[in-house]
Amino acid sequence: MVKEKVAVILGPTATGKSYCGLELAVQLQAEIISGDSMLVYQGMDIGTAKPSITELQRVPHHLVDILKPQESFNVFDFQKEAKRIITDCNTRGILPIIVGGTGLYIKALLEGYQFNTVDSDDSLRYKLEKIANEDGNQALWKKLDQLDPEVANRLHLNDRRRLIRAIETALNGESISQEKKTELVYDAVVFGLQMDRQLLYERINQRVDNMVEQGLFKEVHSLMNKGLDLSVPAMKSIGYKQVVEYYNGERTAEETCDKIKQYTRNFAKRQFTWYKKMPYIHWFEVGKERADYNKAIEEMKLILEQKFNLL
């Protein structure tokens, strides 16, 4: 059976994935599938670094602005929707390019995790309950963070039921994947962007400052005025949660910005660790200069043209 074609550009937050994906898609007349778990939400634009209207108009984008913030979207939903879009693109002779940093989403898609088979496992649930009772919910959260840092970021320590369910889901996919020995279900080329750690942290700090200047606090306040609070999982994402806490009087604006920077840097560090589970990534080192990105884009283009006979 002929596998469907797909390209992927991933990497930690603030490494420049969106720029590379957009320019590559323009040059190859491709379409972009967002692999970011937060870009699906309408009205959550600044804090998610969502592509601008102009950028969205340059190339067809999928899985962007498709849900209200209070609606749920998980790895199973992503897998189902992305499969459909990839098939549609291949049928039309278009190369789909997945751009994003949600590692579990992309790994689950490429390796064919069978999340629809997830049922509550009484023995596993008992073990997880035992861990929580003996070591506290923090131990559950740490385990989930190793499996799926994106979801861990959105779940509260006190939400034991959701923590356990998320671990069950992730472990189910992991076990299936391990049995397949990371055989990909697509004819895929996976690119990754990486850079000097200190430079990345500087970019993250600057990015947060830019978000604040663009109106992050106003965006969060608008969402709160619509009745959204920290009971909504999307509002617990980095940036949104800290600003909600600011409006709740828990810290100053300056302290809030520092917290967002700190949590984002920590998250990027965990993403680096997570990507080690994906040995098929073709890494590109990028730096401060736009020329670094343009060189990487040109190399990616050549690889894809040769791999998929796009010339």
C-alpha positions in Angstrom: 0.0 0.0 0.0 1.4 3.4 -1.0 1.8 5.7 2.0 0.5 9.3 1.9 3.1 12.1 1.7 3.6 14.6 4.5 6.3 16.9 5.7 6.7 18.2 9.2 8.5 21.1 10.8 8.8 21.0 14.6 10.9 22.3 17.4 10.7 24.0 20.7 8.7 27.2 21.1 10.2 30.4 19.6 12.6 28.6 17.2 11.0 30.1 14.1 8.9 27.1 12.9 6.1 29.3 11.6 8.4 31.4 9.4 10.1 28.3 7.9 6.8 26.5 7.4 5.2 29.5 5.7 8.1 30.2 3.3 8.5 26.6 2.5 4.8 26.2 1.8 4.8 29.2 -0.5 7.8 27.9 -2.5 6.3 24.4 -2.8 2.7 25.5 -3.2 1.9 23.4 -0.2 -0.7 23.7 2.5 0.0 24.0 6.3 -1.6 21.9 9.0 -1.1 23.4 12.4 0.4 21.0 14.8 0.0 23.3 17.8 -2.6 22.4 20.3 -3.5 26.0 21.0 -4.0 27.5 17.6 -7.3 25.8 17.2 -8.9 28.3 19.6 -10.7 31.4 18.4 -9.8 34.6 20.2 -6.6 33.3 21.6 -4.2 34.9 19.2 -1.5 36.9 20.9 -0.6 34.4 23.6 -0.4 31.6 21.1 1.7 33.5 18.6 -0.9 32.7 16.0 0.0 33.6 12.4 -1.3 37.0 11.3 -4.2 37.4 8.9 -1.8 38.3 6.2 0.2 35.1 6.8 -2.9 33.0 6.9 -3.9 34.4 3.5 -0.6 33.6 1.9 -1.0 29.9 2.3 -4.0 27.7 3.1 -3.9 26.8 6.8 -5.8 24.0 8.5 -6.7 23.5 12.2 -6.5 27.2 13.0 -9.4 29.1 14.6 -11.8 26.1 14.5 -13.0 26.0 18.1 -14.2 28.2 20.9 -11.8 28.2 23.9 -14.2 26.3 26.1 -14.4 23.4 23.6 -12.1 20.5 24.1 -9.4 19.4 21.6 -7.0 16.5 22.4 -4.5 14.3 20.7 -7.2 12.0 19.4 -9.1 14.9 17.8 -5.9 16.2 16.2 -5.0 12.7 14.8 -8.5 12.3 13.3 -8.6 15.7 11.7 -5.0 15.7 10.5 -5.5 12.3 8.9 -8.5 13.6 7.0 -6.6 16.7 5.8 -3.5 14.8 4.7 -5.7 12.4 2.7 -7.5 15.4 1.1 -4.2 17.1 0.2 -2.7 14.0 -1.3 -5.8 13.4 -3.4 -5.5 16.9 -4.8 -1.7 16.5 -5.4 -0.8 19.0 -2.7 2.0 18.4 -0.1 0.7 19.0 3.4 3.2 20.5 5.8 2.6 20.1 9.5 4.0 23.0 11.5 4.0 22.9 15.3 5.6 22.0 18.6 3.1 19.7 20.2 5.3 16.6 20.2 2.8 14.0 21.3 0.3 15.1 18.6 2.8 14.8 15.8 4.3 11.6 17.1 0.9 10.0 17.6 -0.1 10.9 14.0 3.1 9.8 12.3 3.4 6.5 14.3 -0.2 5.6 14.2 -1.2 5.7 17.9 -4.6 3.9 18.2 -6.2 6.2 20.8 -9.6 5.0 19.9 -8.8 1.8 21.7 -8.2 3.6 25.0 -10.4 2.2 27.8 -10.0 2.7 31.5 -7.5 0.2 32.8 -8.4 -0.8 36.3 -5.0 -2.1 37.2 -3.2 0.9 35.8 -5.7 3.2 37.5 -5.1 1.5 40.8 -1.3 2.0 40.5 -1.7 5.6 39.6 -4.1 6.2 42.5 -1.6 4.5 44.8 1.2 6.8 43.5 -1.1 9.8 44.2 -2.0 8.6 47.7 1.5 7.9 48.7 3.5 10.6 46.9 0.9 13.2 46.1 -0.6 14.6 42.9 2.7 16.2 42.1 4.1 12.7 41.3 1.2 12.1 38.9 1.8 15.5 37.2 5.6 14.8 36.8 4.8 11.5 35.2 2.3 13.1 32.8 4.8 15.9 32.1 7.3 13.3 30.8 4.7 11.8 28.5 2.8 14.9 27.3 4.1 18.2 28.6 1.5 20.1 26.6 -1.4 18.5 28.5 0.5 18.7 31.8 0.8 22.4 31.4 -3.0 22.7 31.2 -4.0 20.4 34.1 -4.1 21.5 37.7 -2.4 19.4 40.4 -5.7 19.0 42.2 -7.4 17.5 39.1 -6.5 13.9 39.9 -9.1 12.4 37.7 -7.9 14.2 34.6 -4.3 13.6 35.4 -4.9 9.9 35.6 -6.9 9.8 32.4 -4.3 11.8 30.5 -1.6 9.3 31.7 -3.7 6.4 30.6 -4.2 7.9 27.2 -0.5 8.7 26.7 0.7 5.3 27.9 -1.6 3.5 25.6 -0.2 5.3 22.6 3.3 4.9 23.8 3.0 1.1 24.1 1.5 0.7 20.7 4.2 2.9 19.2 7.0 0.9 20.9 5.6 -2.3 19.5 5.8 -0.8 16.0 9.4 0.3 16.7 8.7 3.8 15.4 7.7 2.7 11.9 5.9 5.7 10.4 2.5 5.2 8.9 3.2 8.0 6.4 5.8 8.7 3.8 7.1 11.5 6.0 10.0 13.8 6.1 10.4 15.4 9.6 12.5 18.5 10.1 13.4 20.0 13.4 14.7 23.4 14.3 17.2 23.8 17.2 19.5 26.6 18.4 21.9 27.5 21.1 20.0 27.2 24.4 20.9 30.7 25.6 19.9 32.3 22.3 16.6 30.5 22.5 16.0 31.8 26.0 16.7 35.3 24.8 14.2 34.9 22.0 11.6 33.6 24.4 12.1 36.6 26.7 11.8 39.0 23.8 8.8 37.2 22.5 6.9 37.5 25.7 7.8 41.2 25.8 6.4 41.5 22.3 3.2 39.7 23.3 2.6 42.1 26.2 3.2 45.1 23.9 0.7 43.6 21.4 -2.0 43.4 24.0 -1.8 40.0 25.8 -3.3 41.4 29.0 -6.2 42.9 27.0 -6.8 39.7 25.2 -7.0 37.7 28.4 -9.2 40.3 30.0 -11.6 40.0 27.0 -11.7 36.3 27.4 -12.5 36.6 31.1 -15.3 39.1 30.3 -16.8 36.3 28.2 -16.9 34.1 31.3 -13.8 32.1 30.7 -11.7 31.3 33.8 -9.2 28.7 35.0 -11.8 26.0 34.9 -11.4 26.1 31.1 -8.3 24.0 30.2 -7.2 26.3 27.4 -7.1 29.2 29.9 -4.5 27.2 31.9 -1.9 27.4 29.1 1.3 29.3 29.6 0.7 33.1 29.3 -3.1 32.9 29.8 -3.0 31.3 33.3 -0.5 33.8 34.6 -2.4 36.8 33.3 -5.7 35.5 34.8 -3.9 35.2 38.1 -2.7 38.8 37.7 -6.3 40.0 37.3 -7.2 37.9 40.4 -4.7 40.0 42.3 -2.0 37.3 42.8 1.0 39.3 41.4 2.0 42.5 39.7 2.2 42.9 35.9 6.0 42.8 36.0 6.0 39.6 38.1 3.5 38.1 35.7 5.7 38.8 32.7 8.7 37.2 34.5 6.6 34.2 35.4 5.5 33.7 31.8 9.1 33.9 30.6 10.2 31.4 33.2 7.5 28.9 32.5 8.1 29.2 28.7 11.8 28.7 29.1 11.2 25.6 31.2 8.7 24.3 28.7 11.1 24.7 25.8 13.7 22.7 27.8 11.2 19.9 28.3 10.3 20.0 24.6 14.0 19.4 23.7 13.9 16.3 26.0 10.6 15.1 24.4 11.9 15.2 20.9 14.5 12.7 21.7 11.7 10.1 21.5 11.6 10.9 17.7 14.9 9.6 16.2 13.7 10.2 12.7 13.9 14.0 13.0 16.3 15.7 10.5 17.7 18.6 12.6 18.7 22.1 11.4 20.7 24.4 13.5 19.5 28.1 13.2 20.8 31.2 14.8 20.2 35.0 15.0 20.4 35.7 11.4 17.5 35.4 8.9 20.1 33.9 6.5 20.3 30.8 8.8 16.6 30.2 8.3 16.7 30.9 4.6 19.6 28.4 4.2 17.6 25.8 6.2 14.5 26.4 4.1 16.5 26.0 0.9 17.9 22.6 2.1 14.4 21.5 3.2 13.0 22.4 -0.2 15.7 20.4 -2.0 15.2 17.3 0.3 11.4 17.4 -0.3 11.7 18.0 -4.0 14.0 14.9 -4.3 12.0 12.8 -1.9 8.6 13.5 -3.4 9.6 14.3 -7.0 8.2 17.8 -6.8 10.5 19.2 -9.5 
